[in-house]
Amino acid sequence: MLYFFKALLVHEQLTADELWEAWEAGAAPGDLGSGLIKSVYKVVGQQRVIGIFELESHDDLDRLLMEGLTMSHVLEWEELTPVREYSDFADDVKHRRKRAARPQHPAE
């Protein structure tokens, strides 16, 4: 399952050095290399990240958000939305159109 996320780094309780250390730790290979984060982007000029998680279940999502990321304790999750690959959607549309185009034979 794919989930779009948008998260804000809440840093009021951190010193400037702690803030940069948190960013550095969040970019560590452990989080990014785990395969659970399919893609992640830092929003320009903001202390916010957006990206895509790839997880097996809602339970896995909850575990990841609560304690599974290096920066979990300083992230405020603003948006979590299930999404799907556009190519999969396009394939579904093609199949629906093919089914709809088939002539219907009345039962005899």
N, CA, C and O atoms as a GROMACS GRO file, in nm:
protein
  432
    1MET      N    1   0.084  -0.117   0.000
    1MET     CA    2   0.000   0.000   0.000
    1MET      C    3   0.090   0.124   0.000
    1MET      O    4   0.190   0.130   0.071
    2LEU      N    5   0.051   0.221  -0.080
    2LEU     CA    6   0.126   0.346  -0.088
    2LEU      C    7   0.051   0.455  -0.013
    2LEU      O    8  -0.072   0.464  -0.020
    3TYR      N    9   0.125   0.538   0.059
    3TYR     CA   10   0.067   0.650   0.133
    3TYR      C   11   0.148   0.775   0.104
    3TYR      O   12   0.270   0.777   0.122
    4PHE      N   13   0.079   0.880   0.060
    4PHE     CA   14   0.142   1.012   0.049
    4PHE      C   15   0.148   1.070   0.189
    4PHE      O   16   0.053   1.057   0.266
    5PHE      N   17   0.259   1.134   0.223
    5PHE     CA   18   0.267   1.200   0.353
    5PHE      C   19   0.322   1.341   0.341
    5PHE      O   20   0.399   1.373   0.250
    6LYS      N   21   0.279   1.424   0.434
    6LYS     CA   22   0.333   1.558   0.451
    6LYS      C   23   0.354   1.576   0.601
    6LYS      O   24   0.261   1.558   0.679
    7ALA      N   25   0.476   1.612   0.640
    7ALA     CA   26   0.508   1.625   0.782
    7ALA      C   27   0.589   1.751   0.806
    7ALA      O   28   0.672   1.792   0.725
    8LEU      N   29   0.562   1.812   0.920
    8LEU     CA   30   0.632   1.932   0.964
    8LEU      C   31   0.728   1.894   1.076
    8LEU      O   32   0.692   1.820   1.167
    9LEU      N   33   0.848   1.946   1.069
    9LEU     CA   34   0.944   1.926   1.177
    9LEU      C   35   0.912   2.028   1.286
    9LEU      O   36   0.927   2.149   1.265
   10VAL      N   37   0.870   1.980   1.401
   10VAL     CA   38   0.836   2.066   1.514
   10VAL      C   39   0.961   2.077   1.600
   10VAL      O   40   1.004   1.981   1.663
   11HIS      N   41   1.017   2.196   1.602
   11HIS     CA   42   1.150   2.210   1.660
   11HIS      C   43   1.161   2.317   1.768
   11HIS      O   44   1.273   2.352   1.807
   12GLU      N   45   1.052   2.368   1.817
   12GLU     CA   46   1.059   2.476   1.914
   12GLU      C   47   1.140   2.439   2.038
   12GLU      O   48   1.207   2.524   2.096
   13GLN      N   49   1.136   2.311   2.078
   13GLN     CA   50   1.208   2.268   2.198
   13GLN      C   51   1.353   2.232   2.169
   13GLN      O   52   1.426   2.193   2.261
   14LEU      N   53   1.397   2.244   2.043
   14LEU     CA   54   1.533   2.208   2.005
   14LEU      C   55   1.620   2.332   1.990
   14LEU      O   56   1.573   2.438   1.948
   15THR      N   57   1.748   2.318   2.025
   15THR     CA   58   1.844   2.424   1.994
   15THR      C   59   1.873   2.417   1.844
   15THR      O   60   1.834   2.321   1.777
   16ALA      N   61   1.942   2.517   1.791
   16ALA     CA   62   1.977   2.516   1.649
   16ALA      C   63   2.063   2.394   1.616
   16ALA      O   64   2.043   2.330   1.513
   17ASP      N   65   2.158   2.361   1.704
   17ASP     CA   66   2.244   2.244   1.680
   17ASP      C   67   2.162   2.115   1.682
   17ASP      O   68   2.182   2.027   1.598
   18GLU      N   69   2.068   2.104   1.777
   18GLU     CA   70   1.983   1.985   1.784
   18GLU      C   71   1.895   1.973   1.660
   18GLU      O   72   1.869   1.862   1.612
   19LEU      N   73   1.849   2.087   1.610
   19LEU     CA   74   1.767   2.086   1.488
   19LEU      C   75   1.846   2.029   1.370
   19LEU      O   76   1.796   1.943   1.299
   20TRP      N   77   1.968   2.076   1.350
   20TRP     CA   78   2.049   2.026   1.240
   20TRP      C   79   2.086   1.880   1.260
   20TRP      O   80   2.093   1.804   1.164
   21GLU      N   81   2.110   1.841   1.385
   21GLU     CA   82   2.139   1.700   1.414
   21GLU      C   83   2.017   1.613   1.381
   21GLU      O   84   2.032   1.502   1.330
   22ALA      N   85   1.897   1.664   1.410
   22ALA     CA   86   1.774   1.590   1.378
   22ALA      C   87   1.759   1.573   1.227
   22ALA      O   88   1.725   1.465   1.180
   23TRP      N   89   1.785   1.680   1.151
   23TRP     CA   90   1.778   1.670   1.005
   23TRP      C   91   1.879   1.568   0.956
   23TRP      O   92   1.848   1.484   0.870
   24GLU      N   93   2.001   1.574   1.010
   24GLU     CA   94   2.106   1.480   0.967
   24GLU      C   95   2.067   1.337   1.001
   24GLU      O   96   2.086   1.247   0.919
   25ALA      N   97   2.014   1.315   1.120
   25ALA     CA   98   1.973   1.180   1.160
   25ALA      C   99   1.857   1.130   1.075
   25ALA      O  100   1.851   1.012   1.041
   26GLY      N  101   1.764   1.219   1.039
   26GLY     CA  102   1.649   1.181   0.958
   26GLY      C  103   1.687   1.142   0.817
   26GLY      O  104   1.615   1.067   0.751
   27ALA      N  105   1.800   1.191   0.772
   27ALA     CA  106   1.848   1.157   0.637
   27ALA      C  107   1.939   1.035   0.640
   27ALA      O  108   2.000   1.000   0.539
   28ALA      N  109   1.946   0.972   0.756
   28ALA     CA  110   2.035   0.856   0.771
   28ALA      C  111   1.989   0.740   0.684
   28ALA      O  112   1.869   0.726   0.658
   29PRO      N  113   2.081   0.658   0.638
   29PRO     CA  114   2.046   0.543   0.553
   29PRO      C  115   1.946   0.447   0.618
   29PRO      O  116   1.872   0.379   0.546
   30GLY      N  117   1.941   0.441   0.750
   30GLY     CA  118   1.846   0.351   0.817
   30GLY      C  119   1.703   0.380   0.778
   30GLY      O  120   1.628   0.286   0.748
   31ASP      N  121   1.662   0.506   0.778
   31ASP     CA  122   1.525   0.542   0.741
   31ASP      C  123   1.506   0.532   0.589
   31ASP      O  124   1.411   0.470   0.543
   32LEU      N  125   1.595   0.593   0.515
   32LEU     CA  126   1.578   0.598   0.370
   32LEU      C  127   1.609   0.464   0.304
   32LEU      O  128   1.551   0.432   0.201
   33GLY      N  129   1.699   0.387   0.361
   33GLY     CA  130   1.738   0.260   0.302
   33GLY      C  131   1.650   0.143   0.344
   33GLY      O  132   1.671   0.031   0.297
   34SER      N  133   1.554   0.166   0.430
   34SER     CA  134   1.469   0.057   0.480
   34SER      C  135   1.373   0.005   0.374
   34SER      O  136   1.322  -0.107   0.386
   35GLY      N  137   1.347   0.085   0.271
   35GLY     CA  138   1.251   0.046   0.169
   35GLY      C  139   1.109   0.088   0.202
   35GLY      O  140   1.020   0.080   0.117
   36LEU      N  141   1.085   0.132   0.326
   36LEU     CA  142   0.951   0.176   0.365
   36LEU      C  143   0.920   0.315   0.312
   36LEU      O  144   0.804   0.350   0.289
   37ILE      N  145   1.025   0.394   0.292
   37ILE     CA  146   1.009   0.527   0.233
   37ILE      C  147   1.045   0.513   0.085
   37ILE      O  148   1.161   0.497   0.049
   38LYS      N  149   0.941   0.519   0.002
   38LYS     CA  150   0.964   0.503  -0.142
   38LYS      C  151   1.030   0.626  -0.201
   38LYS      O  152   1.120   0.616  -0.285
   39SER      N  153   0.985   0.744  -0.156
   39SER     CA  154   1.048   0.870  -0.198
   39SER      C  155   1.018   0.976  -0.092
   39SER      O  156   0.916   0.971  -0.024
   40VAL      N  157   1.109   1.071  -0.080
   40VAL     CA  158   1.091   1.180   0.016
   40VAL      C  159   1.157   1.305  -0.040
   40VAL      O  160   1.262   1.299  -0.104
   41TYR      N  161   1.093   1.419  -0.015
   41TYR     CA  162   1.142   1.546  -0.064
   41TYR      C  163   1.132   1.649   0.047
   41TYR      O  164   1.036   1.649   0.124
   42LYS      N  165   1.230   1.737   0.056
   42LYS     CA  166   1.229   1.847   0.150
   42LYS      C  167   1.164   1.965   0.077
   42LYS      O  168   1.205   1.999  -0.034
   43VAL      N  169   1.065   2.028   0.139
   43VAL     CA  170   0.998   2.144   0.080
   43VAL      C  171   1.091   2.264   0.094
   43VAL      O  172   1.140   2.293   0.203
   44VAL      N  173   1.114   2.334  -0.016
   44VAL     CA  174   1.205   2.447  -0.019
   44VAL      C  175   1.156   2.558   0.075
   44VAL      O  176   1.039   2.597   0.072
   45GLY      N  177   1.247   2.607   0.157
   45GLY     CA  178   1.218   2.719   0.244
   45GLY      C  179   1.132   2.686   0.365
   45GLY      O  180   1.090   2.777   0.437
   46GLN      N  181   1.104   2.559   0.388
   46GLN     CA  182   1.020   2.518   0.501
   46GLN      C  183   1.086   2.402   0.574
   46GLN      O  184   1.171   2.332   0.518
   47GLN      N  185   1.046   2.382   0.699
   47GLN     CA  186   1.093   2.266   0.774
   47GLN      C  187   0.987   2.158   0.762
   47GLN      O  188   0.927   2.114   0.860
   48ARG      N  189   0.966   2.117   0.638
   48ARG     CA  190   0.859   2.023   0.603
   48ARG      C  191   0.912   1.925   0.499
   48ARG      O  192   0.994   1.960   0.414
   49VAL      N  193   0.864   1.801   0.508
   49VAL     CA  194   0.897   1.700   0.409
   49VAL      C  195   0.768   1.639   0.354
   49VAL      O  196   0.666   1.634   0.423
   50ILE      N  197   0.773   1.595   0.230
   50ILE     CA  198   0.663   1.522   0.167
   50ILE      C  199   0.722   1.397   0.103
   50ILE      O  200   0.841   1.392   0.072
   51GLY      N  201   0.639   1.297   0.085
   51GLY     CA  202   0.691   1.176   0.023
   51GLY      C  203   0.588   1.066   0.016
   51GLY      O  204   0.468   1.088   0.034
   52ILE      N  205   0.637   0.946  -0.010
   52ILE     CA  206   0.554   0.828  -0.025
   52ILE      C  207   0.612   0.716   0.061
   52ILE      O  208   0.730   0.683   0.050
   53PHE      N  209   0.526   0.657   0.146
   53PHE     CA  210   0.560   0.535   0.218
   53PHE      C  211   0.507   0.417   0.138
   53PHE      O  212   0.405   0.428   0.070
   54GLU      N  213   0.576   0.305   0.145
   54GLU     CA  214   0.525   0.180   0.088
   54GLU      C  215   0.522   0.077   0.200
   54GLU      O  216   0.626   0.030   0.246
   55LEU      N  217   0.399   0.042   0.244
   55LEU     CA  218   0.381  -0.044   0.360
   55LEU      C  219   0.279  -0.153   0.331
   55LEU      O  220   0.202  -0.142   0.236
   56GLU      N  221   0.280  -0.257   0.412
   56GLU     CA  222   0.190  -0.370   0.393
   56GLU      C  223   0.052  -0.348   0.454
   56GLU      O  224  -0.046  -0.405   0.406
   57SER      N  225   0.043  -0.267   0.561
   57SER     CA  226  -0.084  -0.256   0.631
   57SER      C  227  -0.095  -0.124   0.706
   57SER      O  228   0.002  -0.049   0.719
   58HIS      N  229  -0.217  -0.096   0.754
   58HIS     CA  230  -0.238   0.021   0.838
   58HIS      C  231  -0.162   0.006   0.969
   58HIS      O  232  -0.115   0.105   1.025
   59ASP      N  233  -0.151  -0.116   1.019
   59ASP     CA  234  -0.075  -0.140   1.142
   59ASP      C  235   0.071  -0.100   1.122
   59ASP      O  236   0.131  -0.038   1.210
   60ASP      N  237   0.128  -0.138   1.008
   60ASP     CA  238   0.266  -0.100   0.980
   60ASP      C  239   0.282   0.052   0.972
   60ASP      O  240   0.381   0.107   1.019
   61LEU      N  241   0.182   0.118   0.914
   61LEU     CA  242   0.185   0.264   0.907
   61LEU      C  243   0.185   0.324   1.047
   61LEU      O  244   0.265   0.413   1.077
   62ASP      N  245   0.098   0.275   1.133
   62ASP     CA  246   0.091   0.326   1.269
   62ASP      C  247   0.222   0.306   1.343
   62ASP      O  248   0.271   0.397   1.410
   63ARG      N  249   0.280   0.187   1.332
   63ARG     CA  250   0.408   0.159   1.398
   63ARG      C  251   0.518   0.252   1.348
   63ARG      O  252   0.598   0.304   1.427
   64LEU      N  253   0.522   0.273   1.217
   64LEU     CA  254   0.623   0.359   1.159
   64LEU      C  255   0.608   0.503   1.208
   64LEU      O  256   0.707   0.567   1.244
   65LEU      N  257   0.486   0.553   1.209
   65LEU     CA  258   0.464   0.692   1.250
   65LEU      C  259   0.490   0.714   1.398
   65LEU      O  260   0.539   0.820   1.438
   66MET      N  261   0.458   0.615   1.480
   66MET     CA  262   0.472   0.631   1.624
   66MET      C  263   0.618   0.623   1.671
   66MET      O  264   0.658   0.698   1.761
   67GLU      N  265   0.695   0.534   1.612
   67GLU     CA  266   0.831   0.518   1.664
   67GLU      C  267   0.930   0.460   1.564
   67GLU      O  268   1.045   0.436   1.599
   68GLY      N  269   0.887   0.438   1.443
   68GLY     CA  270   0.972   0.368   1.349
   68GLY      C  271   1.071   0.454   1.273
   68GLY      O  272   1.157   0.401   1.203
   69LEU      N  273   1.060   0.585   1.285
   69LEU     CA  274   1.151   0.673   1.213
   69LEU      C  275   1.242   0.745   1.312
   69LEU      O  276   1.202   0.773   1.425
   70THR      N  277   1.362   0.775   1.270
   70THR     CA  278   1.457   0.845   1.354
   70THR      C  279   1.398   0.976   1.408
   70THR      O  280   1.423   1.012   1.523
   71MET      N  281   1.322   1.046   1.326
   71MET     CA  282   1.269   1.178   1.365
   71MET      C  283   1.123   1.173   1.412
   71MET      O  284   1.060   1.278   1.424
   72SER      N  285   1.069   1.056   1.439
   72SER     CA  286   0.928   1.045   1.479
   72SER      C  287   0.889   1.140   1.591
   72SER      O  288   0.780   1.198   1.590
   73HIS      N  289   0.978   1.158   1.687
   73HIS     CA  290   0.947   1.240   1.804
   73HIS      C  291   0.938   1.390   1.775
   73HIS      O  292   0.888   1.466   1.858
   74VAL      N  293   0.985   1.433   1.658
   74VAL     CA  294   0.979   1.576   1.625
   74VAL      C  295   0.898   1.603   1.497
   74VAL      O  296   0.903   1.714   1.444
   75LEU      N  297   0.826   1.503   1.447
   75LEU     CA  298   0.745   1.522   1.327
   75LEU      C  299   0.598   1.534   1.362
   75LEU      O  300   0.545   1.458   1.442
   76GLU      N  301   0.534   1.632   1.301
   76GLU     CA  302   0.389   1.648   1.311
   76GLU      C  303   0.332   1.608   1.176
   76GLU      O  304   0.359   1.673   1.075
   77TRP      N  305   0.252   1.501   1.174
   77TRP     CA  306   0.199   1.448   1.049
   77TRP      C  307   0.080   1.532   1.007
   77TRP      O  308  -0.025   1.528   1.072
   78GLU      N  309   0.094   1.607   0.899
   78GLU     CA  310  -0.011   1.696   0.851
   78GLU      C  311  -0.107   1.626   0.755
   78GLU      O  312  -0.226   1.659   0.750
   79GLU      N  313  -0.056   1.532   0.680
   79GLU     CA  314  -0.141   1.463   0.581
   79GLU      C  315  -0.088   1.322   0.559
   79GLU      O  316   0.033   1.301   0.545
   80LEU      N  317  -0.179   1.226   0.557
   80LEU     CA  318  -0.150   1.087   0.522
   80LEU      C  319  -0.265   1.040   0.435
   80LEU      O  320  -0.378   1.028   0.481
   81THR      N  321  -0.236   1.013   0.309
   81THR     CA  322  -0.340   0.980   0.212
   81THR      C  323  -0.301   0.854   0.134
   81THR      O  324  -0.193   0.850   0.074
   82PRO      N  325  -0.388   0.751   0.134
   82PRO     CA  326  -0.357   0.635   0.050
   82PRO      C  327  -0.360   0.676  -0.097
   82PRO      O  328  -0.450   0.747  -0.141
   83VAL      N  329  -0.262   0.630  -0.172
   83VAL     CA  330  -0.254   0.660  -0.315
   83VAL      C  331  -0.220   0.532  -0.390
   83VAL      O  332  -0.185   0.430  -0.330
   84ARG      N  333  -0.232   0.538  -0.521
   84ARG     CA  334  -0.194   0.424  -0.605
   84ARG      C  335  -0.115   0.474  -0.725
   84ARG      O  336  -0.124   0.590  -0.763
   85GLU      N  337  -0.040   0.383  -0.782
   85GLU     CA  338   0.037   0.418  -0.902
   85GLU      C  339  -0.059   0.458  -1.013
   85GLU      O  340  -0.162   0.393  -1.033
   86TYR      N  341  -0.027   0.564  -1.084
   86TYR     CA  342  -0.115   0.610  -1.190
   86TYR      C  343  -0.126   0.505  -1.301
   86TYR      O  344  -0.233   0.489  -1.360
   87SER      N  345  -0.017   0.435  -1.329
   87SER     CA  346  -0.021   0.334  -1.436
   87SER      C  347  -0.121   0.222  -1.402
   87SER      O  348  -0.186   0.169  -1.492
   88ASP      N  349  -0.135   0.187  -1.273
   88ASP     CA  350  -0.234   0.087  -1.233
   88ASP      C  351  -0.376   0.139  -1.256
   88ASP      O  352  -0.463   0.066  -1.303
   89PHE      N  353  -0.398   0.265  -1.222
   89PHE     CA  354  -0.527   0.328  -1.246
   89PHE      C  355  -0.560   0.329  -1.396
   89PHE      O  356  -0.671   0.296  -1.436
   90ALA      N  357  -0.461   0.366  -1.478
   90ALA     CA  358  -0.481   0.372  -1.623
   90ALA      C  359  -0.516   0.233  -1.678
   90ALA      O  360  -0.601   0.222  -1.766
   91ASP      N  361  -0.452   0.129  -1.627
   91ASP     CA  362  -0.485  -0.008  -1.670
   91ASP      C  363  -0.629  -0.043  -1.633
   91ASP      O  364  -0.700  -0.103  -1.713
   92ASP      N  365  -0.672  -0.004  -1.513
   92ASP     CA  366  -0.812  -0.030  -1.472
   92ASP      C  367  -0.910   0.040  -1.566
   92ASP      O  368  -1.012  -0.017  -1.604
   93VAL      N  369  -0.878   0.163  -1.604
   93VAL     CA  370  -0.965   0.238  -1.694
   93VAL      C  371  -0.976   0.166  -1.829
   93VAL      O  372  -1.085   0.152  -1.884
   94LYS      N  373  -0.863   0.120  -1.881
   94LYS     CA  374  -0.864   0.048  -2.010
   94LYS      C  375  -0.951  -0.077  -2.001
   94LYS      O  376  -1.030  -0.105  -2.091
   95HIS      N  377  -0.936  -0.153  -1.891
   95HIS     CA  378  -1.015  -0.275  -1.875
   95HIS      C  379  -1.165  -0.244  -1.862
   95HIS      O  380  -1.248  -0.316  -1.918
   96ARG      N  381  -1.200  -0.140  -1.790
   96ARG     CA  382  -1.340  -0.102  -1.777
   96ARG      C  383  -1.398  -0.063  -1.913
   96ARG      O  384  -1.511  -0.100  -1.946
   97ARG      N  385  -1.321   0.011  -1.991
   97ARG     CA  386  -1.370   0.055  -2.122
   97ARG      C  387  -1.388  -0.065  -2.214
   97ARG      O  388  -1.483  -0.070  -2.292
   98LYS      N  389  -1.297  -0.163  -2.207
   98LYS     CA  390  -1.310  -0.282  -2.290
   98LYS      C  391  -1.435  -0.360  -2.251
   98LYS      O  392  -1.508  -0.408  -2.338
   99ARG      N  393  -1.459  -0.374  -2.121
   99ARG     CA  394  -1.579  -0.446  -2.075
   99ARG      C  395  -1.706  -0.373  -2.119
   99ARG      O  396  -1.803  -0.436  -2.160
  100ALA      N  397  -1.704  -0.242  -2.110
  100ALA     CA  398  -1.821  -0.163  -2.147
  100ALA      C  399  -1.847  -0.168  -2.297
  100ALA      O  400  -1.962  -0.155  -2.339
  101ALA      N  401  -1.743  -0.186  -2.378
  101ALA     CA  402  -1.756  -0.187  -2.523
  101ALA      C  403  -1.804  -0.322  -2.576
  101ALA      O  404  -1.851  -0.330  -2.689
  102ARG      N  405  -1.793  -0.429  -2.496
  102ARG     CA  406  -1.837  -0.561  -2.540
  102ARG      C  407  -1.988  -0.564  -2.555
  102ARG      O  408  -2.061  -0.513  -2.469
  103PRO      N  409  -2.036  -0.624  -2.663
  103PRO     CA  410  -2.181  -0.634  -2.681
  103PRO      C  411  -2.240  -0.726  -2.574
  103PRO      O  412  -2.183  -0.830  -2.540
  104GLN      N  413  -2.352  -0.687  -2.522
  104GLN     CA  414  -2.424  -0.767  -2.421
  104GLN      C  415  -2.520  -0.862  -2.492
  104GLN      O  416  -2.601  -0.818  -2.575
  105HIS      N  417  -2.511  -0.989  -2.461
  105HIS     CA  418  -2.600  -1.089  -2.521
  105HIS      C  419  -2.711  -1.118  -2.421
  105HIS      O  420  -2.684  -1.157  -2.308
  106PRO      N  421  -2.835  -1.099  -2.463
  106PRO     CA  422  -2.946  -1.128  -2.372
  106PRO      C  423  -2.953  -1.279  -2.344
  106PRO      O  424  -2.921  -1.360  -2.431
  107ALA      N  425  -2.995  -1.314  -2.226
  107ALA     CA  426  -3.008  -1.455  -2.190
  107ALA      C  427  -3.121  -1.517  -2.271
  107ALA      O  428  -3.227  -1.456  -2.288
  108GLU      N  429  -3.098  -1.636  -2.320
  108GLU     CA  430  -3.200  -1.703  -2.403
  108GLU      C  431  -3.284  -1.795  -2.324
  108GLU      O  432  -3.374  -1.858  -2.378
   0.00000   0.00000   0.00000
